[in-house]
């Protein structure tokens, strides 16, 4: 599942604005992640970044799941931010709200790590990517909050649309998010392009049944994406309520936070007064003038530059099919979806 989410995350990261040629040094390895302040276009050291984040309520570190540089940066920032603000809460896309009880048992030493991985449906790359962050929180007795929507509900919402969400028992809906779901047309178009292949895929003038069906499925998939975003935002807001004065460090796929869309927009709708910084990854393909092709000041408040991972798909249609399977599982039953 995580590799498919990675594909969605990177499917649409390009834009035209670029930092100045001399701003940063290219990353030297898959562990390296030079930092850039997007507003000033000036490079930052980690120490400078940590000082800049001192007063933030929420620090969101977008990632490309499984990228070594992203996870190393997250672990280093977690430790450095804790040193200046020990009242820290780690919130994670990588666990769903249905997994919180198992996560709490692990933090309380009631179960072991393999039991956590099994009981909380941890991602396949948990040990390599997220273990250091969870262990740091556990060592310092800090909360770790599962924020994502359960996958069965996401898949059923993608199949049946908002009617399925409205039909869930009230207690289940309340554990997810408040309604209506927050989104935007710009975010919808970015998502449709990533999963459907073009902005026009949901605009069928012919009016035939197959095209209408395809458009409805794309819209339902987008609604399922919004459920993830809004559930994460709701859980972050609840964490701030339960831990007054805390600084939340949120880990998420970059698609959910880039351009201040997705989870960020949903969180701002709940609490517009929050000080939020978005840290976004940017792949470093370079041109002759040594400028990264894809970097944009709009993408995040802080950009970190990383080398690309090996290409996962060469066949665009096969990639799109894999992405759609995340949201639509024909063998799954949608009669019930227990949290």
Protein Blocks (a to p, Z undefined) as FASTA:
>chain_A
ZZmmmmmmmmpmccfbdcdfklpccdfbfkbccdddfklopacdfklmmmmmmmpmbdcd
dddehiaklmmmmmmmmmmmmmmmmbacdddfkbcfklmmmmmmmmnopacfklmmmmno
pafklmmmmmmmmmmmmmnopacddfbdcfklmmmmmmnommlmmmpcfklmmmmmccdd
dddfklmmmmmmmmnopaklmmcfklpaklmmmmmmmmmmmmmmmmmmmmmmmmmmmmmm
mmghiacdddddfklmgghiajlmmmmmmmmmbccdddddddddddfkopafkbcfklpm
bdcdddddddfbfblklmmmmmmmmmocfkbcckbccZZ
